[in-house]
Structure formats: C-alpha cells, structure tokens
Amino acid sequence: GRLEEKLLQISKPKLLIIDELGYLPLEPAAAHLFFQLVSRR
C-alpha cells in the first residue's frame, strides 16, 4: 500500500525533474519502478 501511495504522490506534480539518472546502473526492480512512474505521467 505504501508504494502505491508514494507513486501517486510523485505522479501528481505537473513537472517532475529527474536528474543524474544515468550515472549509476539500476537494478531490475528499480528500473521497473521507474518505468511505472514514467508511464503514469
């Protein structure tokens, strides 16, 4: 439940700035969460 709440919370702003994402490799689970966030926006 908390994950869904957090995704909703960070999906609401009109502008979401994602900086320095490509400097470190993402684990598969983190990449999946990032994709969920981007697809919601």
C-alpha positions as CSV (number, residue, x, y, z in Angstrom):
1,G,0.0,0.0,0.0
2,R,2.8,2.5,0.8
3,L,4.4,2.0,-2.7
4,E,1.1,2.8,-4.4
5,E,0.7,5.9,-2.2
6,K,4.2,7.1,-3.0
7,L,3.8,6.6,-6.7
8,L,0.5,8.6,-6.6
9,Q,2.2,11.3,-4.6
10,I,5.1,11.8,-7.0
11,S,2.9,11.4,-10.1
12,K,0.8,14.5,-9.2
13,P,3.1,17.4,-9.8
14,K,2.9,19.0,-13.3
15,L,6.7,18.9,-13.6
16,L,9.0,16.1,-12.4
17,I,12.7,16.7,-12.8
18,I,14.8,13.6,-12.9
19,D,18.5,14.4,-12.7
20,E,21.6,12.2,-12.8
21,L,19.7,9.0,-13.5
22,G,22.2,7.6,-16.0
23,Y,25.3,7.8,-13.7
24,L,24.6,4.6,-11.8
25,P,23.1,1.3,-13.1
26,L,19.6,0.5,-12.0
27,E,18.7,-2.9,-10.5
28,P,15.8,-4.6,-12.3
29,A,13.3,-3.8,-9.5
30,A,14.3,-0.1,-9.5
31,A,14.1,0.1,-13.3
32,H,10.6,-1.4,-13.1
33,L,9.5,1.2,-10.5
34,F,11.0,4.0,-12.6
35,F,9.1,2.7,-15.7
36,Q,5.9,2.6,-13.6
37,L,6.4,6.3,-12.6
38,V,7.1,7.4,-16.2
39,S,4.2,5.5,-17.6
40,R,1.8,7.1,-15.1
41,R,2.9,10.6,-16.0
